[in-house]
Amino acid sequence: MDLLERWVLLQVDLGSFDSKASVYNFALKMTFRAVLLAFVFNLAVLPLGYALGLVPLSLADAIKLSVACSWLFGGAVSGALALVTGQVIRDLSLSRAEFERLSRTDMLSGLFNRRAFNEVLAETDSGGSLAILDLDRFKAVNDSHGHCVGDAVIQAVAEILREVFGEPHLVARLGGEEFGVVVRGAGVAQRIGLVERARNLIEARAIRCEGATVNITISAGMSEFSAGRRPGSVYSAADRALYRAKANGRNRIVHEAEEGSLVLPEEPAVVSERSGALFFEDGPAPAAG
């Protein structure tokens, strides 16, 4: 029984059950294998039954009958069972995928949540920047207009961040009015430029909800991933830079290098902005959504 169970599990890949066609392919494959197994079993047992006088037919006729029964009855029954099983597996795999998506998604903003952010943070070791963004004076928005307007502000800011940071970047809501962005690719100046673009768009876009018009700004702290640097150290550096941005008047971006703890390489400056993407002397920035 254990061998049979392991064999069935080897035939099932939950990740492959993403369409009805995959269910039919699974049912067809399992039907063929079940019939083949039944036929092999009959070939092994029939000679013994014939030798003991338990089979009233000739050996050739018994083999023909067993082949016909294997396909007509064994194939039909196993095919139906495999089809039902495949549909159940597909439903389970889709439910698992949806559960996994929801477990990594912030329900209010639709962005990744802190769990997903922490996973990416732990896997990133170089070639990117970490930006922690915090809405300025967000408590005053909730106190003045109520939490419904506050939620609308969070959603509007999330939409701008999605607009600016597409693939290969990752944007997450860390909780409350705080967001985290893992900015990948290009160079340090380009990555800072993307965060600056997000800051400018948020500052310029009025948010209207329930008769109220809200203008919001963000402060951001940035730090750099590098080989051998612990994710916790990168996060702490960005958090300290955010604190300095708040202390220095808000609505600004502070990079950890401003403390002199990191030497940035010389890089081309931003020369224009067009078609929703930042452009540099050496070509476009990484995907900006």
Stockholm file with secondary structure:
# STOCKHOLM 1.0

chainA/1-289         MDLLERWVLLQVDLGSFDSKASVYNFALKMTFRAVLLAFVFNLAVLPLGYALGLVPLSLADAIKLSVACSWLFGGAVSGALALVTGQVIRDLSLSRAEFERLSRTDMLSGLFNRRAFNEVLAETDSGGSLAILDLDRFKAVNDSHGHCVGDAVIQAVAEILREVFGEPHLVARLGGEEFGVVVRGAGVAQRIGLVERARNLIEARAIRCEGATVNITISAGMSEFSAGRRPGSVYSAADRALYRAKANGRNRIVHEAEEGSLVLPEEPAVVSERSGALFFEDGPAPAAG
#=GR chainA/1-289 SS CHHHHHHHHHHCCGGGCCSHHHHHHHHHHHHHHHHHHHHHHHHHHHHHHHHTTCCCSCHHHHHHHHHHHIIIIIHHHHHHHHHHHHHHHHHHHHHHHHHHHHHTBCTTTCSBCHHHHHHHHHHCCSSEEEEEEEETTHHHHHHHHCHHHHHHHHHHHHHHHHHHCCTTCEEEEEETTEEEEEEESSCHHHHHHHHHHHHHHHHHCCEEETTEEECCCEEEEEEECCTTCCHHHHHHHHHHHHHHHHHTTSSSEEEGGGGTSSCCCCCCCEEEEETTEEEETTEECSCCC
#=GC SS_cons         CHHHHHHHHHHCCGGGCCSHHHHHHHHHHHHHHHHHHHHHHHHHHHHHHHHTTCCCSCHHHHHHHHHHHIIIIIHHHHHHHHHHHHHHHHHHHHHHHHHHHHHTBCTTTCSBCHHHHHHHHHHCCSSEEEEEEEETTHHHHHHHHCHHHHHHHHHHHHHHHHHHCCTTCEEEEEETTEEEEEEESSCHHHHHHHHHHHHHHHHHCCEEETTEEECCCEEEEEEECCTTCCHHHHHHHHHHHHHHHHHTTSSSEEEGGGGTSSCCCCCCCEEEEETTEEEETTEECSCCC
//
